[in-house]
Amino acid sequence: MLELPSGRPLDDVVTTALNYARNLLQVDEQGAYLAFLVRRARPEREGPDDVQAGGYRAEIVPLRFTVVSEQDSGRPVALLDLTRFSSWARVGSPARITFRPDRRLESIQARLMLGTTVAVRFHETSWEGR
């Protein structure tokens, strides 16, 4: 059983991005954004092919990131260590998250294990008239 903390909002990755865009995330003393996510609990040194006998449990973990202006374009960017969230993430190789000037998510780029890379680009759509 997962005990939910009283008075602390819980997010997932999507709601964290939406809450950042609306400037609703908590900011810590160093100016970093802070959210708390529910994720699958996993052992410290779990590999990409490891399995847990008896199933999996959930845990609440902090997600902390600092957004800075990219030197060349001025776009807001954050580097995010994914090792707490994926056994495929590489230590010392954070994902690069780029935001549009309106703080909405623009792209995610990550280099993972075994030469795998992930690149996701978000495009603005309009739902008016649909």
C-alpha positions as CSV (number, residue, x, y, z in Angstrom):
1,M,0.0,0.0,0.0
2,L,1.3,3.5,-0.9
3,E,0.7,6.2,1.7
4,L,-0.2,9.5,0.0
5,P,1.3,12.6,1.7
6,S,-1.2,15.1,3.1
7,G,-1.1,18.5,1.4
8,R,1.4,17.6,-1.3
9,P,0.1,17.4,-4.8
10,L,1.2,14.4,-6.8
11,D,1.9,14.5,-10.6
12,D,2.9,12.4,-13.5
13,V,5.2,13.5,-16.2
14,V,2.4,15.0,-18.3
15,T,0.8,17.0,-15.5
16,T,4.2,18.2,-14.4
17,A,4.8,19.7,-17.9
18,L,1.3,21.2,-17.9
19,N,1.8,22.6,-14.4
20,Y,5.1,24.1,-15.4
21,A,3.5,25.8,-18.4
22,R,0.9,27.3,-16.1
23,N,3.5,28.3,-13.5
24,L,1.9,26.1,-10.8
25,L,4.9,24.0,-9.7
26,Q,6.5,24.5,-6.3
27,V,9.9,26.3,-6.5
28,D,12.6,25.4,-4.0
29,E,15.2,27.7,-2.2
30,Q,17.6,27.4,-5.1
31,G,15.0,28.3,-7.7
32,A,14.5,24.8,-9.0
33,Y,11.1,23.5,-9.9
34,L,9.8,20.6,-7.7
35,A,7.1,18.0,-8.4
36,F,6.4,14.7,-6.7
37,L,5.7,11.8,-9.0
38,V,4.4,8.3,-8.5
39,R,6.6,5.7,-10.1
40,R,7.4,2.1,-10.1
41,A,9.7,1.3,-7.2
42,R,12.9,-0.3,-8.4
43,P,16.1,-1.5,-6.8
44,E,19.2,0.8,-6.9
45,R,21.1,-1.1,-9.5
46,E,18.3,-2.6,-11.6
47,G,19.3,-3.4,-15.2
48,P,17.1,-3.0,-18.2
49,D,16.3,-6.8,-18.3
50,D,15.8,-7.3,-14.5
51,V,12.4,-8.5,-13.2
52,Q,11.1,-8.4,-9.6
53,A,9.7,-11.7,-8.4
54,G,6.3,-11.1,-6.8
55,G,5.4,-8.0,-8.8
56,Y,6.1,-4.4,-8.5
57,R,5.3,-1.7,-5.9
58,A,4.9,2.1,-6.3
59,E,6.7,4.9,-4.6
60,I,6.6,8.7,-4.5
61,V,9.8,10.4,-5.7
62,P,10.7,14.1,-6.1
63,L,11.4,15.4,-9.6
64,R,13.6,18.5,-9.4
65,F,14.7,20.5,-12.4
66,T,16.2,24.0,-13.2
67,V,15.2,25.9,-16.3
68,V,17.8,28.2,-17.9
69,S,17.8,30.2,-21.1
70,E,19.7,28.5,-23.9
71,Q,22.7,30.6,-24.9
72,D,22.2,30.5,-28.7
73,S,18.4,30.7,-29.0
74,G,17.2,32.1,-25.6
75,R,14.8,29.1,-25.4
76,P,14.1,27.8,-21.9
77,V,15.8,24.4,-21.4
78,A,16.3,22.0,-18.5
79,L,18.5,19.0,-18.1
80,L,16.8,16.1,-16.3
81,D,18.5,13.0,-14.8
82,L,16.3,10.1,-15.8
83,T,18.2,7.4,-13.9
84,R,15.6,7.4,-11.1
85,F,12.9,6.8,-13.7
86,S,14.4,4.3,-16.2
87,S,16.9,1.5,-16.0
88,W,17.8,2.5,-19.6
89,A,18.9,6.0,-18.6
90,R,22.7,6.6,-18.5
91,V,24.4,8.1,-15.5
92,G,25.9,11.5,-16.5
93,S,23.7,11.8,-19.6
94,P,20.6,13.8,-18.6
95,A,17.7,14.3,-21.0
96,R,17.4,17.7,-22.6
97,I,14.0,19.3,-22.2
98,T,13.2,22.3,-24.4
99,F,10.3,24.6,-23.7
100,R,8.6,27.2,-26.0
101,P,8.6,30.9,-24.9
102,D,5.1,30.3,-23.5
103,R,6.6,27.6,-21.2
104,R,4.9,24.7,-23.1
105,L,6.9,21.6,-23.8
106,E,8.7,21.7,-27.2
107,S,11.0,18.7,-27.2
108,I,12.7,16.0,-25.2
109,Q,16.0,14.4,-26.3
110,A,17.7,11.6,-24.4
111,R,20.7,9.3,-25.0
112,L,20.1,6.0,-23.4
113,M,21.9,2.7,-23.0
114,L,23.2,0.6,-25.8
115,G,23.3,3.5,-28.2
116,T,19.6,4.1,-28.0
117,T,18.3,7.6,-28.4
118,V,14.9,9.1,-27.9
119,A,13.8,12.4,-29.5
120,V,10.2,13.6,-29.1
121,R,9.0,16.9,-30.6
122,F,5.7,18.4,-29.7
123,H,3.7,20.5,-32.1
124,E,1.0,23.0,-31.2
125,T,-2.5,22.1,-32.3
126,S,-5.7,24.0,-32.1
127,W,-8.9,22.3,-30.8
128,E,-11.2,25.1,-31.8
129,G,-14.1,24.2,-34.1
130,R,-13.7,20.4,-33.5
